[in-house]
């Protein structure tokens, strides 16, 4: 599949709106014809009407001189409206395509990317390309080119010599700006880096505000943000200055000098009866049009260099590898839940060390299967692979004998309920978090909440299920977030239930009640529970013990204790007693 690029998206959107572009050209041609006609009316007024003292024609010309600018302004407004529509449509198309691509990109790329950078490119980056570049510079380039052509013809018909003098501005300003193009690109890259770092800093500070305050980091973060403000001010000043140097300074100097020369030569031509006063007035009225077109085309050239940097940034994200698409649906017919097999599975996170090495085990239908081991031993990795978040480097993972690489990820995840270790909650109501992403009957939610000991807590809240949980659920305690996560997983009615440290932040009494809920929820399901606290899995049918990414032991809890291996040492270290 060919990688989609920002350029392809832009071209595709322009093709969709070819009828709008044609109407723009129509309004544009009318505007240019009117603009070219206006100076000729002044010429007529000065050279013919005034000397003839023709009051009737003077009145008509006066009406025309007042009406034409109003008509021109109306046509310009119609043209600008359509231009803005196209620019905004391209911005939105870029945002939609980029968002859709990134939410389907492989987790490894996303986890190594600063969230602030992603936010910056989706919001500001796409807007700069569509609204500012396409809408404000690229599309007007067509109008400026047509304006330039029409005015050039009219000026040449008046006096070709003065036209040649006027055109001297073009090679001078072009060569001047061309020499600065590399600096423009470098400066724009620096400017975008500063903007991205600002977005990143703000996102991190307010996401981690508890940590900032807990470590008395407010002053540190303020100093860091003040430093960013100074960087931004410096790079902004340089950018604006460069724009002025390229776009304003040379064109203003050149067009003022050349207009003086044109006026002087024109006066000489009038004295020698080779030019009329009306001709010179009309010619001088045309020069702002042609120099305006020059500045606009120069602006488009400079902005094109700047936008190449922004577009390359979008293309970088569009180049992220996607999660695999397609695959067959997973069908689970048995009431006890499916079987799960890991066959010689190896996986690493790209750091040079393996999280799992040749791991093989099987989970029987309806079994409550525990996974324990020391930190960093690969426990959570097993759940990540089973969810399809990553693909193993070697080996196979089977559900009911079917390799999950053959399955649709959507279908696979539809059958799995996950209560993760790192719990994410939306800054929305408890109901919306429990029902996400669907609408679930209040009765079903209340029943699940009661089973996970969440109901008494919710009923004590002033707004009950409509209580907003705050950013990442931080308005709730750790134990409350865990119970919400477990309840949310159970509400999916999954065939497979995955629990990752699901009771790590619960007190002993609440843990006992949640364990009862888990015991109830696991009926008719295949359940895998990853745990550091062995109390979570001590009643499991079997337990897998991992050590440095390898299978160390596998068996029923009593068997593992009797072997006096790694599980026994963990058991003794935690001073646990088997619940009977």
SEVEXVEX-425771 format. One record per residue: x, y, z of N, C-alpha, C in turn. Coordinates in steps of 0.2 Angstrom, whole numbers, plus 2048, in hexadecimal, padded with zeros to 3 digits. Example, Ala and Ser with C-alpha at 12.3 -4.5 7.8 and 13.67 -1.06 7.14 Angstrom:
<loses>
8427E482783E7EA8278427F08278407F58238447FB824840800827
</loses>
This chain:
<loses>
8047FA80080080080080480680080380B7FB8078117FB80681680180B81880380A81D80980782380780282580B7FE82C80980383180B80383780780783D80980384380A80584880D80284E80D8008518078058508028048537FB7FE8507F87FE8497F87F98457F57F28477F87F28487FF7EB84A8027E98517FF7EE8567FE7EC85D7FC7EA85C7F57ED8597F17EC8587EA7E58557E97E38507ED7DD84C7ED7D78517EF7D88557F47D385A7F67D285F7F17D78627ED7D78677E87D38647E27D485D7E17D085A7DB7C985A7DD7C78587E37C08587E57BC85E7E47C08647E57BD86A7E47BF86E7DE7BF86A7D97C186E7D27BC8727D07B58717D17B08757CF7B087C7D37B287C7DA7B38827DE7B98867DB7BE8827D97C48867D67C28897CF7BE8867CB7BC8897C57B888F7C67B488F7CB7B08957CD7B489B7CF7B98997D37BE89E7D57C28A17CF7C489D7CA7C78A07C47C28A57C17BC8A37C17B78A77BD7B78AE7C17B68AE7C87B68B47CB7BC8B87CB7C28B47CA7C88B77CA7C98BB7C37C78B87BE7C88BB7B77C48C17B77BE8C17BA7B98C77BA7BD8CD7BE7C08CB7C47C38D07C87C98D37C47CD8CF7C17D38D17BD7D18D67B77CB8D47B47C98D87AE7C78DF7B17C48DF7B77C28E57BA7C88E97BC7CC8E67BF7D28E97C27D68EC7BC7D78E97B67DA8EC7B07D68F17AD7D08F17AE7CC8F77AB7CC8FD7AE7CC8FD7B57CC9037B97D19087B77D89067B77DD90C7B57DB90F7AE7D890B7A97D790D7A37D19127A37CD9127A87C79177A87CA91D7AB7CF91D7AF7D39237B27D69267AC7DA9227A87DD9257A27D892879D7D292579C7CD9297987CB92F79B7CA92F7A27C89357A57CD93B7A57D39397A57D993E7A57DA94179E7DA93C7997DD93E7937D794078E7D193E78F7CB94078B7C694478E7C39417937BD9447967BE94B7997C494C79D7C59527A07C795779B7CB9567977CD95B7917C795D78D7C295878C7BC95A7887B795D78C7B895D7937B39607987AC95D7977AC9567967A69527947A395079B79E95479E79B9527A479794C7A479494A79F79094479E79593E79F79A93E79B79F93879C7A29387A27A493E7A57A793E7AB7A393B7B179C93C7B07989397B57979327B579792F7AE7979287AD79E9257B07A39287AE7AA9267B17AA9267B87A792B7BB7A792B7C37A39257C679E9247C379A91E7C579D9187C47A19177BF7A59117BD7AA9107C27AE9167C47B49167C87B29147CF7AB9167D17A99147D87A690D7D87A390B7D379F9047D27A48FF7D27A99007CD7AE8FA7CC7B28F87D27B48FC7D67B88F97DC7B38F57E17AD8F77E17A88F47E57A78ED7E27A68ED7DC7A58E67D87AB8E27D97B18E57D87B78E17D97B88DE7E07B68E27E57B68E07EC7B18DA7EE7AB8DA7EA7A68D57EB7A98CE7E87AC8CF7E27AF8C97DF7B58C67E37B98CB7E57BE8C97EA7BC8C57F07B68C77F37B48C47F97B18BD7F77AE8BC7F17AC8B57EF7B28B17EE7B78B47EB7BD8B07E97C08AE7F07C18B27F47C48B17FB7C08AC7FF7BA8AC7FF7B58A78027B78A08007B789F7F97B88997F67BF8967F87C489B7F87CB8997F97CC8978007C889A8057C989880C7C589280D7C089080A7BC88A80A7C18848087C58858037C98808007CF87F8057D28858087D788480D7D58818137CF8828167CD87F81C7CC87881A7C98768147C786F8137CE86B8137D386E8107DA86A8107DC8698177DC86E81B7DE86E8227DA8688257D48688247D08638287D185C8257D285B81E7D485581B7DB85281E7DF85781F7E68558217E58538297E185682D7E08548347DD84E8347D884D8307D48468307D884082E7DC8418297E083C8267E683A82B7E984082E7EF83F8337EC83B8397E683E83C7E383B8427E28338417DE83283B7DD82B83A7E38278397E88298367EE8258357F182483C7F28298407F58298467F282484B7EB82484C7E78208507E881984E7EA8188487EB8118467F280F8457F78138477FE81284680080D84B80680A84A80880584F80A80985580980585B80A80886181180A86281680685F81D80886181F80F85E81D81185881E81785681B81D85A81481C85C81182186081482286781681C86A81981D87182082087182382086B82982486B82982B86882382D86782183486581E83886A82183E86B81E84387081784586E81384487380B84587180B84D86F80E85187280E85887081085986981485686681685685F81085485B80D84F85D80784C85980185285980085485F7FB8598607FC85F85B80386285B80586785880386685080586184E8058608467FE85F8447F985B8487F285B8467EF8618477F086584C7ED86C84C7F08718487F687384A7F98798477FC87784080087284080387083A7FE86F8347F986C8357F486B82F7F187182D7EF8758327EC87C8317F188182D7F788082F7FC88582B7FD8838247FC87C8227FD87A81C7F687B8187F187A81B7EA87B8177E88828177E788581D7E488C81D7E989181B7EF89181E7F489681C7F88958167FA88F8147FE88E80E7F988E8087F58898087F18888027EC88D8017E888F8077E38948067E689B8057EB89D8097EE8A48097F38A58047F78A08017FD8A17FD7FC89D7F67FB8977F77FB8937F07F58947EC7EF8947EE7EA8967EA7EA89D7E77EC8A27EB7EC8A97E97F28AA7E47F68A57E47FC8A57DF7F98A57D87F38A17D77F08A17D07ED8A87CE7EA8AB7D37E78B27D27EC8B77D17F28B67D47F78BB7D47FB8BA7CD7FB8B47CB7FE8B37C47FA8B67BE7F38B57BF7EF8B77BA7EE8BF7BA7EE8C27C07EF8C97C17F58CC7BE7FB8C97BF8018CB7BD8018CB7B57FE8C57B27FE8C57AB7F98CA7A87F38CB7AB7EF8D07A87F18D77A87F48D97AE7F78E07AF7FD8E17AB8018DC7AA8078DC7A68058DE79F8008DB79C7FD8DC7957FB8E37957F78E579A7F58EC7997FA8F179A7FF8F079E8058F579F8098F579880A8EF79580E8EF78F80A8F37898048F27898008F67848018FE78580190078B80290778C80990978A80F90578D81590778B81A90278D81D8FE7888218F878A8278FA78D82A90078C83090278F82F90379782A9067998299077A08279007A38248FC79F8238F57A28298F17A382E8F279F8358EE7A08388F17A68388F77A783B8FA7AD8378F87B48318F77B382D8F57B982F8ED7BB8308E97B58318E27B68388E17B983D8E67B98438E57BC8438E37C483D8E47C783C8E37CE83C8DB7CF83A8D77CA8398D07CB8408CC7CB8448CD7C784B8C97C884F8CB7CE84E8D27D08528D47D684F8D17DC8498D17DD8468CE7E38468C77E38458C47DD8468BC7DD84D8BA7DF8528BD7DC8598BB7DE85A8BC7E58588C17E88598C37EF8568BE7F384F8BC7F284C8B77F684F8B07F58518AF7EF8548A87EE85A8A67F285E8AB7F38648AA7F78628A97FE85C8AB80185B8AA8088568A380985589F80485089A80485389580985989380985C88E80E85B89181585C89781685C89A81D85489A81F85089B81A84989A81C84789381E84988E81B84888781D84A88682485188882585488682B85088A83184E89083084B89483584489183684088E83183A88C83283A88583683F88183484087B83884187C84084588184184688384884088684B83C88A84783688C84A83188784C83088284782B87C84882E87884E83487784F83787485583587785B83687E85B83488286182C88186382888185E82188185F81F87A86182287585F82186E86182386D86882987086A82B86F87182787287682487887481F87C87881987787981687587481087087481286A87981886787881A86287C81A86388381E86988581F86B88C81886C88F81387088C80D87188F80986B89080986688B80686088C80885C89280F85B89281285889881185B89F81286189F8118648A680A8638A88058658A47FE8648A77FB85D8A87FE8588A47FD8518A580084F8AB8068518AD80984F8B380A8548B88048588B980485D8BE80585B8C58038558C68038528CD80B8518CF80E84E8CA81584D8CB8198538CB8178588C781B85F8C781A8628CF8148618D18138648D88168608DD8168598DD8198558E28208568E38248578DD82B8588DD82D8608DE8288648DF82986B8DF82D86E8D982A86B8D382D86D8CD8298738C98258768CD82287C8CA8278818C782B8838CC8308888CA8348868C483687F8C483A87C8BE83687D8B883087B8B882C87B8B282B8828AF82A8878B482988E8B282F8908AF83588E8B283B8908AE83C88D8A783A8878A783A8848A083688789B83088989E82B88C89982D89389783089789C83389D89B83889D89683C89889684289789183F89588A83989288A83689188483389788183089B88582E8A28838338A68808398A688383F8AA8808418A78798418A087984389D87283E89F86D83789F86F8328A086A8328A78688338AC86D8348B386B8398B486683F8B18688458B28638448AF85C8418A985C8408A685583B8AA8518368AC8558308B08528338B684F8378BA85383A8C085083E8BF84A8428BA84A8468B88448428B783E83D8B383F8388B183A8358B78378328BB83B82F8C18388348C683583A8C683883F8CB8358418C882E8418C182D8438BE82783E8C08228378BF8248328C081F8328C781D8348CC8218348D381F83A8D481B83F8D181C8458D28188448CF8118418C981083F8C680A8398C98068348CB80A82E8CD80782D8D480682F8D880B82D8DF80B8338E38098398E280C83F8E780B8408E78048428E28008448E27F983F8E57F58388E37F68338E57F18318EC7F28318EE7F98308F57FA8358FA7F783C8F87F88418FC7F58418FC7EE8408F67EB8408F67E483A8F97E08348F87E382F8FB7E082E9027E08319057E683190C7E783690F7E283C90C7E284190F7DE83F90F7D683D9097D583B9087CE83590C7CC83090D7D182A9127CF82D9197CE83291B7D28359217D18389227CA83B91D7C883E91D7C183991D7BC8339197BD82E9187B882A91F7B78299227BD8269297BD82A92E7B983192E7BB8369327B78369317B083692B7AE8379297A683092B7A382A9297A782492B7A48239337A38259377A882593E7A78299407A182F93D7A083393F79A82F93D79482C93779482893578E82293A78C81F93C79281994179181C94778E82194A79082495078D82694F78682894978482994877D82394577981D94677C81794477981793D77681A93877A81A93177981592E77E81393178280F92F78880A93478A80493278C7FF93778F7FF9377967FC93C7997FC93C7A07F79367A37F293579F7EE9307A17F19297A07F592879B7F992279B7FE9217A18019267A38059267A98029247AF7FC9277B07F89267B67F591F7B67F391C7B07F19157B07F69117B17FC9127AE80290E7AF80490E7B78049137BA8069147C18009107C57FA9107C37F590C7C77F69057C67F99037C17FA8FC7C08008F97C48058FD7C680B8FB7C98098F87D08058FA7D48038F77DA8008F07D97FD8EF7D47FA8E87D28008E37D18048E67CD80A8E17CB80F8E07D08108E57D48148E47DA8118E07E080A8E17E08078DD7E58078D57E38068D47DD8078CD7DA80E8CB7DB8138CF7DB81A8CD7DC81B8CB7E38188CF7E88198CD7EF8168C77F18108C67EE80C8C07EF80F8BA7ED8128BA7E78158B47E481C8B37E881F8B87EA8258B77EE8238B47F581D8B67F881B8B47FE81A8AC7FD8178AA7F78158A37F681C89F7F68218A27F382789F7F282A89E7F982A8A37FD82D8A280482989D80882289E80881E89980C81F89280982089180382188A80082788780482C88B80483288880883088680F82D88B81282B88981982688381A82188381581C87E81681F87781482587781082887080F82A86D81682C87181A82E86F82182886C82582286F82481C86D82881A86782481A86781E81786181A81C85B81C82285C81C82785681E82585382582385882982185683081B85183081685382C81084F82B81184982881684982281784381F81B83E82481F84082882283C82D81D83883181883B83381283883780E83383380D83582C80983182880D82B82681482B82781882682581982082B81582283181581D83681281783481581183581280B83380B8098368068078338008068357FF7FF8397FB7FE83D7F97F88407F67F483A7F77ED83A7F47E98347ED7EA8347EB7EA82D7E47EB82C7E17E58297DA7E482A7D77DE8277D87D882C7D67D28297D77CC82D7D07C982E7D07C38307C97C08317C67C18387C07C08397BD7C183F7BE7BC8447BF7BD84A7C07B884F7B97B68527B77B08517B17AD8537B27A88597AF7AA85F7B07A68657A97A38677A879D8667A179A8677A079686E7A67948717A57908777A479587D7A079388279E7978877A379888C7A879488C7AE7948917B37998907B379C88A7B87A08887BD79C8837C27A087F7C679C87B7CC79A87E7D079687A7D779487C7DC7998797E179987D7E779E87B7ED79A87B7F179B8757F87978757FD79C87380379C8778097A087580E79B87381079B86C81579686A81B79986882179886C82779B86B8277A28698247A686D8237AD86C8297B186F82C7B586A8327BA86C8307C186A8327C586E8307CC86D8357D18708377D786D83A7DC8708387E386E8397E88728367EE87183B7F386D8407F086A8457F386684A7F786A84B7F48708507F78748567F38748567ED87085C7E887085B7E38758567E387A8557DE87F84E7DB87E84D7D487F8477D187D8437D188383C7D38828377D38888357CC8898347C88838337C18848377BD87F8397B788283E7B387E83B7AC87D8397AA8788367A38768317A187C82C7A587D8277A388282279F87F82079988281B79588081779388681079488580C79188B80579188780078E88B7F978E8887F478F88E7EF79288C7E97948917E379088F7E078C8937DB7888917D478C8917CF78A88D7C978E88D7C678F8947C47958967C179689C7C67968A27CC7968A17D17958A77D379C8A97D479D8B07D67A38B37DE7A28B47E27A58B07E97A48AE7ED7AA8B17F17A98B67F57AF8B97FC7AF8B67FF7B58B58067B68B38097BA8B880F7B88BB8137BC8C081A7BB8BE81E7BF8C28257C08C18287C68C382E7C78C38317CD8C58307D38C08307D98C282F7DF8BE8347DE8B88317E08B28347E08AC8357D98A98327D48AB8337CD8A982E7CC8A382A7D08A08267CF89A81F7CD89B81D7CF8A18167CD8A38117D189F8117D789F80D7DC89B80D7DB8948137D98928157D888B8107D388880F7CE88C80B7C88898047CB8888017CF88C7FA7D288B7FB7D78858007DB8848017DF87E8017DB8788047D68788047D18727FD7CE8707FA7CC8767F47C98757EE7CE8727EF7D48747EB7DA8727EC7DC86B7F27DA8687F47DC8617F77E38617F97E58677FC7EC8678037EB8648067E586480D7E486180C7DD85E8117DC8598117D58568187D28588187CB85A81E7C885C8237C88568297C885882F7C785382F7C085182D7BB85582D7B48538287B18578257AB8548217A78588197A98568157A685980E7A785880A7A785E8047AB85E7FF7AC8637F87A98607F57A48637EF7A18607EA7A28657E47A48627DD7A38667D979E8637D77998667D37948637D779185D7DD79185E7E178E8587E27928527E07988527E179D84D7E67A284F7EB7A384A7F07A884B7ED7AF84B7EF7B38507EB7BA8517EE7BE84B7F37BD8487F57C18427F17C083C7ED7BB83D7E87BA8377E17BD8397E07C083F7DA7C38417DA7CA8407D47CD83F7D37D483F7D47D68467D87DC8477D97DE84E7D37E18517CE7E484D7C87E68507C47E08537C47DB84F7C07D58517C47D28587CA7D28577CE7CF85D7CD7D38637CD7D98637CC7DE8697C57DE86B7C07DC8677B97DC8697B87D786E7BC7D286E7BB7CC8727BF7CC8787C37D18797C87D287F7C67D88837C57D788A7C47DC88E7CB7DD8927CE7E38927D47E58957D37EA89B7D67E88A17D77ED8A67DE7EE8A77E17F48A47E87F48A47EB7F78AA7F27F68AA7F67F98B07F68018B07F78038AA7F780B8A97F080D8A77EC80F8AC7E58108AA7E48178A77E08178A27DF81D89F7D781E89F7D58248A27CE8268A27CD82D89E7C882D89B7C68348977C483989D7C583F89B7C38458A07BB84689E7B88408A07B084089F7AD83D8A57A783C8A47A38398AA7A58318AB7A382F8B17A58288B37A18248AE79A8268AC7968228A879A8218A179C82789E79F8278977A68238977A982389D7AF81F89D7AE81789E7A98158A17A780E8A27A480C89B7A081089879C80E8927A180E88C7A681288C7AB8138867AC80D8827AC80D87B7A98128777A281287579E80E87979780D87779281087C78C80F87B78781187F78480A88378580A88978380488D77D80689277880289277380389777580489E7728098A177480B8A87738058AD76E8008AC76E7FA8B07747F68B07767F58AA77C7F08A97827F38AC7837FA8AB7897FD8AF7887FD8B67827FE8B97817FE8C07837F78C37817F18BF7827EB8C17897E98C178D7EB8BC7947EA8BC7987EE8C17957F48C27987F98C77987F58CE7927F38D07917EF8D67957E98D77967E68D179B7E08D27A27E18D37A47E78D17AB7E98D27AC7EE8D87A77EE8DC7A77F38E27A87FA8E17A57FC8DB7A68038D879F8078DA79A8038DB7938068DC79380A8E27958088E879580D8EE7988138ED79E8138EA7A28198E979E81E8E479B81B8DE79881F8DA7928228DD78E81E8E07888218E37898268E978F8268EB79082C8F07928328ED7938328E67958388E378F83D8E27908438E278A8488E17878478DA78B8468D57888458CE78883D8CC78A8398D078A8328CF78E8308C978A82D8C478D82A8BE78F8308B978D8368BA78E83C8B67948408B979783D8BE79D8408C17A38408BC7A68468BB7AC8468B67B28448BA7B683F8B77BC83C8BA7C28408BA7C38468B67C984A8B57CD8478B07D384B8AF7D88498AA7DB8428AC7DB83D8A77DD8378A97DA8348AF7D58368B17D18338B77D48358BD7D883A8BD7DC83C8C37D883F8C97D18408C87CD8428CD7CB83C8D17CC8368CF7CB8308D37D182D8D67D18298DB7D78268DE7D98208D97DF81E8DB7E28188D77DD8128D77DB8118DD7D680B8DE7D080C8DA7CD8128DA7C78138D77C88138CF7CE8158CD7CF8148C57CF80D8C47D38098C87D38028C67CC7FF8C67C88008CB7C17FD8CA7BD7FF8C47BE8068C27BB8088BC7BE8048B67C48038B67C77FF8B07C57F88B07C47F58B67C27EE8B67BB7EE8B47B77F28B77B07F38B57AF7F48AD7B37F88AA7B27FA8A37B47F389F7B97F08A17BB7EA89E7B67E489E7B27E48A47AD7DF8A57A77E08A17A67E78A07A07E989C7A07E78957A67E68927A77E488B7A47DD88A7A37D98907A17D288F7A57CE88B7AC7CF88C7B17CC8887B17C48897B47C18847B57BA8847BC7B98887C07BE8877C77BD88B7C87C488F7C97C28957CA7C889A7D27C889C7D57CE89B7DC7CF89C7DC7D58A27E07D38A77E07D78AD7E87D88AE7EA7DE8AE7F17E08AF7F27E48B57F47E18BB7F57E48C17EE7E78C37E97E38C27E27E68C37E07E88CA7E47E68CF7E27E78D67E87EA8DA7ED7ED8D67F37EF8D97F27F58DE7ED7F98DD7EC7FF8E17E67FF8E57E37F98E77DE7F88EB7E07F68F27DC7F88F77DD7F68FD7DA7EF8FE7DC7EC9047DB7E59057D37E39047CF7E79077C87E69077C57E79007C77EC8FD7C47ED8F67C77E88F27CD7E68F27D07E18EE7CC7DA8EF7CA7D98F57C77D28F67C07D38F27BD7D98F27B67D98EF7B77D98E77BD7DC8E57BE7DC8DE7C07D58DB7C37D28E07C57CB8DE7BF7C78DD7BA7C88E17B37C58E17B07C68DA7B17CD8D87AE7CF8D17B27CC8CC7B97CB8CC7BD7C88C77BB7C08C77BA7BD8CD7B87B68CD7B17B58C97AC7BA8CA7A67BA8C77A77BB8BF7AB7C08BE7AC7C28B77AF7BD8B27B47B98B67B87B48B27B47AE8AF7AE7AD8B27A97A88B07A77A88A97A97A38A57A77A389E7AC7A789A7B27A989D7B77AC8997BE7A989B7C27AA8967C97A98977CC7AF89A7CF7AE8A07D27B48A47D97B48A57DD7B98A37E47B98A47E67BF8A97E97BE8AE7EA7C38B37F17C48B47F47CA8B37FB7CB8B47FB7CF8BB8007CC8BF8007CF8C68077CF8C98087D58CD80E7D58D180C7D28D88067D48DA8047D28E18007CB8DF8037C68E28017BF8E17FA7BE8E47F77C28E87F17C18EA7EC7C18E57ED7C58DF7E97C58DA7E87BF8D67ED7BB8D67ED7B58D27EE7AE8D67EE7AF8DC7EF7A98E07EA7A48E07E47A68DD7DE7A18DC7DE79F8D57E37A18D17E379F8CA7E37988C97E07958C37E178E8C17E878C8C07EC7908BD7F378F8BC7F67968BB7FD7968BD80179C8BD80779B8B98087A08B480F7A08B08137A58B48197A38B581F7A78B88247A98B38257AF8B282A7B18AD8307B48B18367B38AE83C7B58B08407B88AB8417BE8AA8467C18A58437BF89E83C7BF89D8397BE8978397B789583A7B289983A7AB8988357A889D8327A289B82E79E89F83279B8A483179D8AB8357998B08317938B382A7958B482678F8B781F7908B481B78B8B481478B8B38117858B680B7878BA8087828BD8037858C27FF7808C57FA7838CA7FE7868D07FB78A8D47FE78E8D98017898DE7FE7848E080077F8E580777B8E280777A8DC80C7768D981377B8D98117818D78177868D781A7878DE8167888E38187898EA81C7838EC81A77D8EA81D7768EC8247768E98257798E382B7788DF83177D8E282F7828E68337868E983878A8E483578C8DF83978F8DA8387978DA83779A8D58377A28D58307A48D882B7A08D68247A28D98247A18E082779C8E382779B8EA82B7A18ED8317A38EA8347A98ED8307AF8ED82D7B08E88287B68E78237B58ED8207B08ED81B7AE8F281D7B08F98237AD8FB8267AE9028277B690382A7B98FD82C7C08FE8257C49008207C28FD81A7C68FE8167C39048187BE9078157BB90E80D7BA90D80C7B79078057B59068037AF9087FC7AE90A7F97A890B7F47A69067F37A09047EF79E8FF7E879F9027E37A38FE7DC7A39007D979D8FE7D579A9037D27949027CA795902
</loses>
